[in-house]
């Protein structure tokens, strides 16, 4: 079993470089950071967690910048988006950014993806919420073409570009972890994902879900659990489910409190 950290990195909390060092020093295997480009003031879309939207959602750093800062002061931990909101990002630019991060980190970049829940946020990026999953599919497939081919092209309904050069290429193949747990999630993983990135709030429910996914895929699909509660029972339940990695939910806080949280979580590492 591998263990990592999932967190919001903000201007009110620990700095990205210090966080990366602290995570690696305590023996964790990965660091995943969130993304929200902005939060529209209208707030018409209900927060999936219920109640008021927490302040950390308003203050997130850009994930690629955050992970790059962590990359240059670490040597071992994998550095992932948790999650990148693909319907809000240009696929050519994101392909270049992720490949650059992979080169800077010597092959440690991981792309955790999702289609997003905040409809006002995605509309500000010109995305129709009704077609965000189809858009995400084409953007991921287009990025994989740009990473894999010297001369890449893509022709779809939402993404269309003629033959083009795009460097750098990743140092190693960048794994794409597909987030979500709704209708169509497993189809997306099987078609264009390299693993599943489910939210870790209900560990017992993952036992049959992991088995179903792997049976449908006909292969052992890697499963990385996102933002699991840092509790012994959650570790036991997720281990039983056969997941490959558990990332613990780290509350965004200033440096000293963050280090205390990480020390407590490090006690759960097997």
C-alpha positions as CSV (number, residue, x, y, z in Angstrom):
1,X,0.0,0.0,0.0
2,X,1.2,3.5,-0.9
3,X,0.1,6.6,1.1
4,X,-0.1,10.2,0.0
5,X,-1.6,13.6,0.9
6,X,-4.5,15.5,-0.8
7,X,-4.9,19.1,0.1
8,X,-5.8,22.7,-0.8
9,X,-2.8,24.9,-1.1
10,X,-3.7,28.6,-0.4
11,X,-2.1,31.9,0.4
12,X,-3.2,31.4,4.0
13,X,-1.5,28.1,4.5
14,X,1.9,26.4,4.3
15,X,4.0,27.3,1.3
16,X,4.2,24.8,-1.6
17,X,7.9,24.1,-1.3
18,X,7.8,23.6,2.5
19,X,4.8,21.3,2.1
20,X,6.6,19.2,-0.5
21,X,9.6,18.8,1.8
22,X,7.4,17.9,4.8
23,X,5.4,15.3,2.9
24,X,8.6,13.6,1.5
25,X,10.4,13.7,4.8
26,X,7.6,11.9,6.6
27,X,7.7,9.0,4.2
28,X,4.6,9.7,2.1
29,X,4.6,8.6,-1.6
30,X,2.6,11.5,-3.2
31,X,1.2,15.0,-3.0
32,X,-2.1,15.9,-4.7
33,X,-3.4,19.4,-4.8
34,X,-6.8,20.9,-5.8
35,X,-7.9,23.4,-8.4
36,X,-10.4,26.1,-8.8
37,X,-9.6,28.9,-11.2
38,X,-12.0,31.3,-9.5
39,X,-15.3,31.2,-7.6
40,X,-18.1,33.2,-9.2
41,X,-19.9,35.5,-6.8
42,X,-23.3,34.3,-7.8
43,X,-22.9,30.9,-6.0
44,X,-26.0,29.5,-7.7
45,X,-24.6,25.9,-7.8
46,X,-25.0,24.2,-4.4
47,X,-21.8,23.0,-2.8
48,X,-21.8,19.2,-3.0
49,X,-20.6,19.0,0.6
50,X,-23.6,21.0,1.8
51,X,-23.8,24.3,3.5
52,X,-21.5,27.3,2.7
53,X,-18.6,26.9,0.4
54,X,-15.4,26.7,2.5
55,X,-13.0,29.6,2.1
56,X,-10.2,27.4,0.9
57,X,-12.1,27.0,-2.4
58,X,-11.7,30.7,-3.0
59,X,-8.0,30.9,-2.4
60,X,-6.4,27.9,-4.1
61,X,-3.0,28.3,-5.9
62,X,-2.7,27.1,-9.4
63,X,-1.9,23.4,-9.2
64,X,0.9,23.3,-11.8
65,X,2.8,26.2,-10.2
66,X,2.3,24.6,-6.8
67,X,3.5,21.2,-7.9
68,X,6.5,22.7,-9.7
69,X,7.6,24.5,-6.5
70,X,7.3,21.1,-4.7
71,X,9.1,19.3,-7.5
72,X,12.3,21.3,-7.3
73,X,12.8,20.7,-3.5
74,X,11.9,16.9,-3.5
75,X,13.3,13.8,-5.2
76,X,10.9,11.0,-4.6
77,X,7.2,11.9,-4.1
78,X,4.8,11.8,-7.0
79,X,3.1,15.1,-7.8
80,X,-0.5,15.1,-8.9
81,X,-3.5,17.3,-9.6
82,X,-6.4,16.4,-7.4
83,X,-8.2,17.3,-9.5
84,X,-7.5,19.3,-12.7
85,X,-10.8,20.7,-14.1
86,X,-10.3,19.6,-17.7
87,X,-13.4,21.4,-19.1
88,X,-11.9,24.7,-17.9
89,X,-8.4,24.2,-19.4
90,X,-7.0,24.5,-22.9
91,X,-5.7,21.1,-23.8
92,X,-2.6,22.2,-25.7
93,X,-1.5,24.5,-22.9
94,X,-2.2,21.9,-20.2
95,X,-0.4,19.2,-22.2
96,X,2.7,21.5,-22.3
97,X,2.4,22.4,-18.6
98,X,2.1,18.8,-17.5
99,X,4.9,17.6,-19.7
100,X,7.1,20.5,-18.4
101,X,6.2,19.5,-14.8
102,X,7.1,15.9,-15.6
103,X,10.5,17.0,-17.0
104,X,11.2,19.2,-14.0
105,X,10.3,16.4,-11.6
106,X,12.1,13.6,-13.6
107,X,8.9,11.7,-14.4
108,X,6.9,12.2,-11.2
109,X,3.8,14.0,-12.6
110,X,0.3,12.5,-12.3
111,X,-2.8,14.0,-13.9
112,X,-5.9,13.5,-11.7
113,X,-8.9,14.8,-13.7
114,X,-12.6,15.7,-13.3
115,X,-15.3,17.5,-15.1
116,X,-16.2,19.8,-12.2
117,X,-19.4,20.6,-10.3
118,X,-19.5,24.5,-10.2
119,X,-21.6,25.3,-13.3
120,X,-21.0,29.1,-13.0
121,X,-17.2,28.5,-12.9
122,X,-17.2,26.4,-16.0
123,X,-19.5,28.7,-17.9
124,X,-17.0,31.6,-17.3
125,X,-14.5,29.5,-19.3
126,X,-17.0,29.1,-22.2
127,X,-18.0,25.5,-21.2
128,X,-21.6,24.3,-21.5
129,X,-22.1,22.2,-18.3
130,X,-24.3,19.8,-20.3
131,X,-21.5,18.7,-22.5
132,X,-18.6,18.9,-20.1
133,X,-17.9,15.1,-20.0
134,X,-17.8,14.9,-23.8
135,X,-15.4,17.9,-23.8
136,X,-13.2,16.3,-21.1
137,X,-13.0,13.1,-23.1
138,X,-11.7,14.9,-26.3
139,X,-9.3,17.1,-24.4
140,X,-7.7,14.2,-22.6
141,X,-7.4,12.2,-25.8
142,X,-5.9,15.2,-27.5
143,X,-3.3,15.7,-24.8
144,X,-2.3,12.0,-25.0
145,X,-1.7,12.5,-28.7
146,X,0.4,15.6,-28.1
147,X,2.5,13.7,-25.5
148,X,3.0,10.6,-27.6
149,X,3.6,11.9,-31.1
150,X,6.3,14.1,-32.5
151,X,3.7,15.4,-35.1
152,X,0.3,15.3,-33.4
153,X,-3.2,16.1,-34.6
154,X,-6.7,15.7,-33.3
155,X,-10.1,16.0,-34.9
156,X,-13.2,15.9,-32.8
157,X,-16.4,17.8,-32.2
158,X,-14.9,20.0,-29.4
159,X,-11.1,19.8,-30.0
160,X,-9.8,20.1,-33.5
161,X,-6.2,21.0,-34.6
162,X,-4.1,20.0,-37.7
163,X,-0.6,18.4,-37.4
164,X,1.5,20.3,-34.9
165,X,4.7,20.1,-32.8
166,X,4.4,20.4,-29.1
167,X,7.4,20.0,-26.8
168,X,8.5,19.1,-24.2
169,X,7.3,15.5,-24.2
170,X,6.9,13.9,-20.7
171,X,10.0,12.3,-19.2
172,X,7.8,9.2,-18.6
173,X,4.1,8.4,-19.5
174,X,1.9,10.6,-17.3
175,X,-0.8,8.6,-15.6
176,X,-4.3,9.9,-16.0
177,X,-6.5,9.2,-13.0
178,X,-10.2,9.7,-13.6
179,X,-12.1,11.1,-10.7
180,X,-15.8,10.7,-9.9
181,X,-18.2,8.0,-8.9
182,X,-21.2,8.6,-11.1
183,X,-22.8,7.1,-14.2
184,X,-20.2,6.8,-16.9
185,X,-17.2,7.0,-14.7
186,X,-16.0,3.4,-15.3
187,X,-16.6,3.8,-19.1
188,X,-14.3,6.9,-19.0
189,X,-11.6,5.0,-17.1
190,X,-11.7,2.1,-19.5
191,X,-11.5,4.3,-22.6
192,X,-9.0,6.9,-21.8
193,X,-7.9,6.6,-18.1
194,X,-5.0,4.9,-16.5
195,X,-6.6,4.6,-13.1
196,X,-9.5,5.5,-10.8
197,X,-9.4,8.4,-8.4
198,X,-12.5,8.1,-6.2
199,X,-13.3,10.3,-3.3
200,X,-12.5,8.5,0.0
201,X,-15.5,9.5,2.1
202,X,-17.2,6.1,2.1
203,X,-14.5,3.4,2.2
204,X,-16.8,0.3,2.6
205,X,-18.6,1.1,-0.6
206,X,-15.3,0.8,-2.5
207,X,-15.0,-2.9,-2.0
208,X,-17.6,-4.0,-4.6
209,X,-16.9,-0.9,-6.8
210,X,-13.2,-1.8,-7.2
211,X,-14.1,-5.4,-8.1
212,X,-16.7,-4.3,-10.6
213,X,-14.3,-1.9,-12.3
214,X,-11.6,-4.4,-12.7
215,X,-13.9,-7.0,-13.9
216,X,-15.4,-4.7,-16.5
217,X,-12.0,-3.5,-17.6
218,X,-10.5,-7.0,-17.8
219,X,-7.4,-5.8,-16.1
220,X,-6.2,-4.6,-12.7
221,X,-7.0,-0.9,-12.9
222,X,-4.9,1.1,-10.4
223,X,-7.1,2.8,-7.7
224,X,-5.8,5.9,-5.9
225,X,-8.3,7.1,-3.2
226,X,-8.6,10.8,-3.0
227,X,-8.8,12.7,0.4
228,X,-9.6,9.7,2.7
229,X,-10.1,10.4,6.4
230,X,-6.8,9.9,8.2
231,X,-8.2,7.2,10.5
232,X,-7.1,3.5,11.1
233,X,-10.5,2.2,10.1
234,X,-10.4,4.0,6.8
235,X,-7.0,2.5,6.1
236,X,-8.3,-1.0,7.0
237,X,-11.4,-0.7,4.9
238,X,-9.5,0.6,1.9
239,X,-6.9,-2.1,2.2
240,X,-9.6,-4.7,2.2
241,X,-11.0,-3.0,-1.0
242,X,-7.7,-3.7,-2.8
243,X,-6.8,-0.1,-3.6
244,X,-3.3,0.8,-4.5
245,X,-2.8,4.1,-2.8
246,X,-4.6,6.1,-0.1
247,X,-4.2,9.9,0.0
248,X,-5.2,11.5,3.3
249,X,-7.2,14.6,3.5
250,X,-4.9,17.3,4.9
251,X,-6.7,20.4,6.2
252,X,-5.2,23.6,4.8
253,X,-3.4,25.4,7.6
254,X,-0.3,27.5,8.4
255,X,3.0,25.8,8.6
256,X,3.2,24.6,12.2
257,X,-0.3,23.2,12.3
258,X,0.2,21.5,8.9
259,X,3.4,19.8,10.3
260,X,1.5,18.6,13.3
261,X,-1.2,17.1,11.1
262,X,1.4,15.4,8.9
263,X,3.1,14.0,12.0
264,X,-0.2,12.4,13.1
265,X,-0.9,11.0,9.7
266,X,2.6,9.6,9.4
267,X,1.7,7.3,12.3
268,X,-0.8,5.5,10.0
269,X,1.8,4.5,7.4
270,X,2.2,0.8,7.2
